[in-house]
Amino acid sequence: MSDSSAKMGFNATWSMAVGGMVGGGIFSVLGVVIATAGQWAWASFLIAGLIALATGYSYVALAAKFGESGGAFTFLREVHREGLAGSLSWILIIGYVLTISVYAFTFGHYLGAVIDLGPWFVRAAAVGIVGALVGVNLLGVGEASWLEIVTVWGKLVILIGLAGIGLWSFSPQQIQYEQAQPGGIGGMLLGAASIFMAYEGFQLLTYDYEDIDHPRRTLHRAVPTAIIAVIAVYIIVSLGAASLVGAGKLIEHKEIALAEAGQQAMGLTGKILVSIAAAFSTASAINATLFATARLSRVVADDGELPAWLSHTNRSDIPDRSVMILGASGALLAAIGSLGQLVEAASLAFLFTFAVVNLIAARRIDGRRWVCWAGAGGATLAAVTLLIRLALNEPIILGVLVAIALVCVFGRPWILRRVNTRHES
């Protein structure tokens, strides 16, 4: 885009950042974090948000320094860590696939709360929405910034209104959950690590760097204010929703926790309103993640770190093969996975990525490096905490994740040689 009037200004950029985070975040993870942290769920959102805020500073500083799209992959390539860039890009793309699956899973459950046709419908709706949005992307219908602005403010009004009703009649007893595992300070820290994916999304803007008007100035203002706003929304919603219906009921219906809060606040109308908002919000998040990840895949493939055939584009200049593979993978995981496992796996991928980005910034930028070091330390500590939980409670899931990571790091060069040789022949 050469015409600056066609580029995203502050409002659109801020809305894209907020939409990327809130899109599926709070609708997906509220019940998960309360089950882990109990009454300290709000503190888990705060801790994870502070790590995200430090990471946002690092992303913005590095994007300004290198002046091009690509996010973590570009940052590593610019500091001549091509091998690590390739490995991290694979891990990051897997994280996005997991995120798509979480959003689709959540979409299916909230739609199922309104159209109660049984468990089969929930999974079918999850697969169906991904399939529909794959089609939308293949037709070349890209991001509409004006639509994102409208939908973001719409869901913020609903979430803040719901939180306000709960906080107006706040009950400390309602937010208590004695059965939280592990609960207490440990649960608070583990909760922050487990739901970190609720803060991924702002970094998608670094893939659209050239599409932002005056990107250095705009990102410097939009990213931190967006993260702070999302932290505030998550905290008040976690307190308000739990106060409305009780922490135990939110966990019992963790897949549609906010729909239960909406019903308590405004009856059936409230449940339907929140469920529709959640469905639109998660669908928008799937679309944005699919769109941005496909663009990232093309950049990585063009650089030789993904199979070359993934850079193929259709008549609308859309990386069609990437879109279809990403969509199919996300839909499959949404059909067979459970919410807690998908959320934790996605969070682990982003914690690792964000720790690396913070470390690069701590060594390369000239600004407040202590912020970057704090972000790196926080992301690393959270990742280790989550790894310990998985080792103790989900060893099979951890084994699968470790195997995938080993393939990304050590198997990637061999896979690329084999696949690209066949493609050339």
VEXDREN-631086 format. One record per residue (C-alpha): x, y, z; residue in three letters; residue number from 0. Coordinates in steps of 0.1 Angstrom, whole numbers, plus 5000, padded with zeros to 4 digits. Layout:
# residues N
R/c1/c2/c3/residu/num
R/X/Y/Z/Ala/NUM
...
***
This chain:
# residues 425
R/c1/c2/c3/residu/num
R/5000/5000/5000/Met/0
R/5016/5032/4990/Ser/1
R/4987/5055/4998/Asp/2
R/4989/5064/5035/Ser/3
R/4952/5071/5036/Ser/4
R/4946/5034/5029/Ala/5
R/4968/5023/5058/Lys/6
R/4958/5016/5093/Met/7
R/4959/5046/5117/Gly/8
R/4960/5045/5155/Phe/9
R/4923/5035/5160/Asn/10
R/4924/5006/5135/Ala/11
R/4958/4994/5148/Thr/12
R/4947/4996/5184/Trp/13
R/4915/4978/5176/Ser/14
R/4934/4951/5157/Met/15
R/4956/4946/5187/Ala/16
R/4927/4944/5212/Val/17
R/4907/4922/5189/Gly/18
R/4936/4898/5185/Gly/19
R/4938/4893/5222/Met/20
R/4902/4896/5234/Val/21
R/4889/4878/5202/Gly/22
R/4890/4844/5218/Gly/23
R/4909/4850/5250/Gly/24
R/4885/4857/5278/Ile/25
R/4857/4836/5262/Phe/26
R/4880/4806/5261/Ser/27
R/4901/4806/5293/Val/28
R/4881/4820/5321/Leu/29
R/4869/4787/5335/Gly/30
R/4904/4772/5330/Val/31
R/4922/4798/5350/Val/32
R/4896/4798/5379/Ile/33
R/4900/4760/5382/Ala/34
R/4937/4765/5387/Thr/35
R/4939/4798/5406/Ala/36
R/4905/4800/5423/Gly/37
R/4899/4835/5438/Gln/38
R/4933/4846/5425/Trp/39
R/4923/4842/5388/Ala/40
R/4923/4880/5384/Trp/41
R/4959/4881/5396/Ala/42
R/4968/4854/5370/Ser/43
R/4955/4877/5343/Phe/44
R/4975/4905/5358/Leu/45
R/5008/4886/5359/Ile/46
R/5004/4872/5324/Ala/47
R/4994/4907/5312/Gly/48
R/5026/4923/5327/Leu/49
R/5047/4897/5308/Ile/50
R/5028/4905/5276/Ala/51
R/5033/4942/5282/Leu/52
R/5071/4938/5285/Ala/53
R/5070/4916/5254/Thr/54
R/5049/4942/5235/Gly/55
R/5077/4967/5243/Tyr/56
R/5102/4944/5228/Ser/57
R/5082/4936/5197/Tyr/58
R/5076/4973/5190/Val/59
R/5113/4982/5196/Ala/60
R/5125/4955/5173/Leu/61
R/5100/4962/5146/Ala/62
R/5111/4999/5146/Ala/63
R/5148/4989/5146/Lys/64
R/5145/4965/5116/Phe/65
R/5116/4983/5098/Gly/66
R/5099/4953/5082/Glu/67
R/5072/4928/5086/Ser/68
R/5078/4892/5099/Gly/69
R/5078/4894/5137/Gly/70
R/5100/4869/5156/Ala/71
R/5112/4852/5124/Phe/72
R/5125/4885/5109/Thr/73
R/5141/4895/5142/Phe/74
R/5161/4863/5144/Leu/75
R/5171/4865/5107/Arg/76
R/5183/4901/5111/Glu/77
R/5206/4890/5140/Val/78
R/5220/4862/5118/His/79
R/5203/4834/5137/Arg/80
R/5188/4818/5106/Glu/81
R/5187/4783/5120/Gly/82
R/5169/4794/5152/Leu/83
R/5146/4816/5131/Ala/84
R/5135/4785/5111/Gly/85
R/5130/4764/5142/Ser/86
R/5111/4791/5160/Leu/87
R/5089/4798/5130/Ser/88
R/5077/4762/5130/Trp/89
R/5070/4763/5167/Ile/90
R/5052/4797/5163/Leu/91
R/5031/4784/5134/Ile/92
R/5021/4753/5155/Ile/93
R/5011/4777/5183/Gly/94
R/4989/4796/5159/Tyr/95
R/4973/4763/5147/Val/96
R/4966/4755/5184/Leu/97
R/4951/4790/5189/Thr/98
R/4928/4785/5159/Ile/99
R/4917/4752/5174/Ser/100
R/4909/4768/5208/Val/101
R/4889/4796/5191/Tyr/102
R/4870/4771/5170/Ala/103
R/4864/4749/5200/Phe/104
R/4850/4779/5219/Thr/105
R/4829/4790/5189/Phe/106
R/4813/4756/5187/Gly/107
R/4804/4755/5224/His/108
R/4790/4790/5225/Tyr/109
R/4769/4784/5194/Leu/110
R/4758/4751/5209/Gly/111
R/4746/4770/5240/Ala/112
R/4721/4789/5218/Val/113
R/4713/4760/5193/Ile/114
R/4712/4730/5216/Asp/115
R/4714/4700/5192/Leu/116
R/4737/4678/5212/Gly/117
R/4775/4673/5216/Pro/118
R/4779/4664/5179/Trp/119
R/4768/4699/5169/Phe/120
R/4794/4715/5190/Val/121
R/4823/4697/5172/Arg/122
R/4806/4701/5138/Ala/123
R/4802/4738/5143/Ala/124
R/4839/4741/5153/Ala/125
R/4850/4723/5121/Val/126
R/4824/4742/5100/Gly/127
R/4835/4777/5111/Ile/128
R/4871/4770/5102/Val/129
R/4861/4756/5069/Gly/130
R/4840/4786/5061/Ala/131
R/4868/4810/5070/Leu/132
R/4893/4791/5050/Val/133
R/4869/4797/5020/Gly/134
R/4867/4834/5029/Val/135
R/4904/4837/5029/Asn/136
R/4909/4818/4997/Leu/137
R/4885/4843/4980/Leu/138
R/4908/4871/4989/Gly/139
R/4886/4887/5015/Val/140
R/4913/4902/5037/Gly/141
R/4912/4921/5069/Glu/142
R/4886/4950/5070/Ala/143
R/4899/4974/5096/Ser/144
R/4866/4993/5099/Trp/145
R/4848/4961/5106/Leu/146
R/4874/4952/5133/Glu/147
R/4869/4985/5149/Ile/148
R/4831/4980/5151/Val/149
R/4833/4944/5164/Thr/150
R/4860/4952/5190/Val/151
R/4840/4980/5205/Trp/152
R/4809/4959/5204/Gly/153
R/4824/4931/5224/Lys/154
R/4841/4955/5248/Leu/155
R/4808/4971/5256/Val/156
R/4792/4936/5263/Ile/157
R/4821/4924/5284/Leu/158
R/4824/4956/5304/Ile/159
R/4787/4958/5309/Gly/160
R/4786/4922/5321/Leu/161
R/4815/4929/5345/Ala/162
R/4798/4960/5357/Gly/163
R/4767/4942/5367/Ile/164
R/4787/4916/5386/Gly/165
R/4809/4942/5404/Leu/166
R/4778/4963/5413/Trp/167
R/4767/4935/5436/Ser/168
R/4801/4921/5443/Phe/169
R/4803/4891/5466/Ser/170
R/4837/4879/5478/Pro/171
R/4822/4846/5488/Gln/172
R/4811/4839/5452/Gln/173
R/4847/4842/5438/Ile/174
R/4860/4816/5463/Gln/175
R/4868/4782/5450/Tyr/176
R/4884/4759/5476/Glu/177
R/4888/4730/5452/Gln/178
R/4912/4749/5429/Ala/179
R/4942/4729/5419/Gln/180
R/4967/4738/5431/Pro/181
R/4952/4771/5443/Gly/182
R/4970/4798/5463/Gly/183
R/5001/4815/5451/Ile/184
R/5012/4785/5432/Gly/185
R/4979/4783/5414/Gly/186
R/4980/4820/5407/Met/187
R/5014/4816/5389/Leu/188
R/5004/4784/5371/Leu/189
R/4972/4801/5360/Gly/190
R/4991/4830/5345/Ala/191
R/5013/4805/5325/Ala/192
R/4983/4783/5315/Ser/193
R/4962/4810/5299/Ile/194
R/4990/4831/5284/Phe/195
R/4976/4825/5249/Met/196
R/4948/4850/5259/Ala/197
R/4974/4877/5254/Tyr/198
R/4988/4865/5221/Glu/199
R/4974/4885/5192/Gly/200
R/4991/4919/5195/Phe/201
R/5022/4906/5178/Gln/202
R/5001/4899/5146/Leu/203
R/5005/4936/5139/Leu/204
R/5042/4930/5133/Thr/205
R/5032/4909/5102/Tyr/206
R/5014/4940/5089/Asp/207
R/5041/4965/5095/Tyr/208
R/5041/4980/5060/Glu/209
R/5003/4984/5062/Asp/210
R/5004/5007/5092/Ile/211
R/5005/5045/5088/Asp/212
R/5037/5058/5104/His/213
R/5043/5024/5120/Pro/214
R/5070/5034/5145/Arg/215
R/5048/5061/5161/Arg/216
R/5016/5042/5158/Thr/217
R/5028/5009/5172/Leu/218
R/5046/5027/5200/His/219
R/5013/5042/5211/Arg/220
R/4988/5014/5201/Ala/221
R/5004/4982/5214/Val/222
R/5011/4991/5251/Pro/223
R/4977/5009/5255/Thr/224
R/4959/4979/5239/Ala/225
R/4976/4955/5263/Ile/226
R/4968/4976/5293/Ile/227
R/4932/4979/5282/Ala/228
R/4929/4941/5278/Val/229
R/4945/4935/5312/Ile/230
R/4919/4957/5328/Ala/231
R/4890/4941/5309/Val/232
R/4902/4906/5318/Tyr/233
R/4905/4915/5355/Ile/234
R/4871/4931/5359/Ile/235
R/4854/4903/5338/Val/236
R/4870/4876/5359/Ser/237
R/4858/4892/5391/Leu/238
R/4824/4903/5378/Gly/239
R/4815/4870/5362/Ala/240
R/4825/4849/5392/Ala/241
R/4806/4873/5415/Ser/242
R/4775/4868/5394/Leu/243
R/4773/4831/5392/Val/244
R/4799/4817/5415/Gly/245
R/4833/4803/5407/Ala/246
R/4822/4767/5409/Gly/247
R/4795/4771/5382/Lys/248
R/4819/4789/5359/Leu/249
R/4842/4759/5362/Ile/250
R/4813/4734/5357/Glu/251
R/4805/4752/5324/His/252
R/4840/4763/5316/Lys/253
R/4835/4760/5279/Glu/254
R/4807/4786/5280/Ile/255
R/4816/4804/5313/Ala/256
R/4806/4839/5302/Leu/257
R/4772/4826/5287/Ala/258
R/4764/4814/5322/Glu/259
R/4773/4848/5336/Ala/260
R/4751/4865/5310/Gly/261
R/4721/4843/5319/Gln/262
R/4725/4852/5356/Gln/263
R/4727/4889/5347/Ala/264
R/4699/4892/5322/Met/265
R/4682/4858/5319/Gly/266
R/4679/4840/5286/Leu/267
R/4684/4872/5267/Thr/268
R/4718/4877/5284/Gly/269
R/4729/4842/5277/Lys/270
R/4720/4845/5240/Ile/271
R/4736/4880/5237/Leu/272
R/4769/4869/5253/Val/273
R/4769/4836/5232/Ser/274
R/4764/4855/5200/Ile/275
R/4791/4880/5209/Ala/276
R/4814/4851/5217/Ala/277
R/4806/4834/5184/Ala/278
R/4813/4865/5164/Phe/279
R/4844/4873/5185/Ser/280
R/4860/4839/5181/Thr/281
R/4851/4837/5144/Ala/282
R/4868/4871/5139/Ser/283
R/4899/4858/5158/Ala/284
R/4900/4826/5137/Ile/285
R/4899/4847/5106/Asn/286
R/4926/4872/5117/Ala/287
R/4949/4844/5129/Thr/288
R/4944/4823/5098/Leu/289
R/4951/4854/5076/Phe/290
R/4982/4865/5094/Ala/291
R/4997/4830/5099/Thr/292
R/4993/4822/5062/Ala/293
R/5012/4854/5054/Arg/294
R/5039/4844/5079/Leu/295
R/5041/4810/5063/Ser/296
R/5046/4825/5029/Arg/297
R/5075/4847/5042/Val/298
R/5091/4817/5059/Val/299
R/5087/4795/5028/Ala/300
R/5101/4822/5006/Asp/301
R/5132/4823/5029/Asp/302
R/5136/4785/5025/Gly/303
R/5126/4776/5061/Glu/304
R/5093/4759/5051/Leu/305
R/5086/4737/5021/Pro/306
R/5087/4759/4990/Ala/307
R/5053/4747/4978/Trp/308
R/5037/4765/5008/Leu/309
R/5045/4798/4992/Ser/310
R/5022/4791/4963/His/311
R/4995/4817/4958/Thr/312
R/4962/4817/4940/Asn/313
R/4947/4843/4916/Arg/314
R/4939/4865/4946/Ser/315
R/4975/4864/4957/Asp/316
R/4965/4844/4987/Ile/317
R/4989/4816/4999/Pro/318
R/4962/4790/4993/Asp/319
R/4981/4759/5003/Arg/320
R/4991/4774/5036/Ser/321
R/4956/4786/5044/Val/322
R/4941/4751/5037/Met/323
R/4968/4732/5057/Ile/324
R/4965/4756/5087/Leu/325
R/4927/4755/5086/Gly/326
R/4926/4717/5083/Ala/327
R/4950/4712/5112/Ser/328
R/4932/4737/5134/Gly/329
R/4898/4721/5126/Ala/330
R/4911/4686/5134/Leu/331
R/4925/4696/5168/Leu/332
R/4892/4714/5176/Ala/333
R/4873/4682/5168/Ala/334
R/4894/4659/5190/Ile/335
R/4910/4680/5217/Gly/336
R/4899/4693/5251/Ser/337
R/4899/4729/5261/Leu/338
R/4925/4728/5289/Gly/339
R/4950/4708/5268/Gln/340
R/4947/4730/5238/Leu/341
R/4950/4762/5258/Val/342
R/4981/4751/5277/Glu/343
R/4998/4738/5246/Ala/344
R/4992/4771/5228/Ala/345
R/5004/4791/5258/Ser/346
R/5036/4771/5260/Leu/347
R/5044/4778/5223/Ala/348
R/5039/4816/5228/Phe/349
R/5058/4817/5261/Leu/350
R/5088/4802/5244/Phe/351
R/5085/4826/5214/Thr/352
R/5081/4856/5236/Phe/353
R/5110/4847/5258/Ala/354
R/5132/4846/5227/Val/355
R/5120/4879/5214/Val/356
R/5126/4896/5247/Asn/357
R/5161/4882/5248/Leu/358
R/5168/4896/5213/Ile/359
R/5155/4930/5223/Ala/360
R/5175/4930/5256/Ala/361
R/5207/4926/5235/Arg/362
R/5199/4947/5205/Arg/363
R/5178/4978/5214/Ile/364
R/5190/5010/5229/Asp/365
R/5160/5018/5251/Gly/366
R/5149/5003/5284/Arg/367
R/5166/4970/5283/Arg/368
R/5155/4961/5318/Trp/369
R/5119/4958/5305/Val/370
R/5131/4933/5280/Cys/371
R/5151/4913/5306/Trp/372
R/5120/4913/5329/Ala/373
R/5098/4900/5300/Gly/374
R/5123/4873/5292/Ala/375
R/5126/4862/5328/Gly/376
R/5088/4863/5333/Gly/377
R/5081/4843/5301/Ala/378
R/5108/4818/5310/Thr/379
R/5096/4813/5345/Leu/380
R/5060/4809/5333/Ala/381
R/5071/4783/5307/Ala/382
R/5090/4763/5333/Val/383
R/5061/4764/5356/Thr/384
R/5038/4751/5329/Leu/385
R/5063/4724/5319/Leu/386
R/5064/4712/5355/Ile/387
R/5026/4710/5357/Arg/388
R/5025/4691/5324/Leu/389
R/5052/4667/5336/Ala/390
R/5033/4659/5368/Leu/391
R/4997/4658/5355/Asn/392
R/4998/4654/5317/Glu/393
R/5031/4635/5309/Pro/394
R/5017/4621/5276/Ile/395
R/5008/4656/5264/Ile/396
R/5042/4669/5274/Leu/397
R/5059/4640/5256/Gly/398
R/5040/4649/5224/Val/399
R/5050/4686/5227/Leu/400
R/5086/4677/5233/Val/401
R/5086/4654/5203/Ala/402
R/5072/4682/5181/Ile/403
R/5098/4706/5194/Ala/404
R/5126/4682/5186/Leu/405
R/5113/4678/5151/Val/406
R/5112/4716/5147/Cys/407
R/5148/4719/5159/Val/408
R/5166/4688/5147/Phe/409
R/5143/4672/5121/Gly/410
R/5135/4704/5102/Arg/411
R/5166/4706/5080/Pro/412
R/5162/4669/5069/Trp/413
R/5125/4674/5062/Ile/414
R/5131/4705/5041/Leu/415
R/5158/4688/5020/Arg/416
R/5135/4658/5013/Arg/417
R/5104/4679/5006/Val/418
R/5121/4705/4985/Asn/419
R/5140/4679/4965/Thr/420
R/5108/4662/4956/Arg/421
R/5091/4695/4947/His/422
R/5119/4705/4923/Glu/423
R/5119/4671/4906/Ser/424
***
